[in-house]
């Protein structure tokens, strides 16, 4: 399975005109954590995936590439 979390986060951030700082403020994680996700150095925890999905109004399956919209 190809997990594409970084690409999906980048896409959603771009659609909403968000930078890493704004996203970090909105979901309550550190900016350097978001940077690590986007650089594929680490993947979000399940809790972080919930926060991202709720914030962006998508399903976790979309974030990890199991569904396309």
Buried (B, 14 or more C-beta within 10 A) or exposed (E): EEEBBBBBBEEBBEEEEBEBEBBBEBBEBEBEBBEBBBEEEEEBEEEBBBBBBEBBEBEBEBBBBEEEE
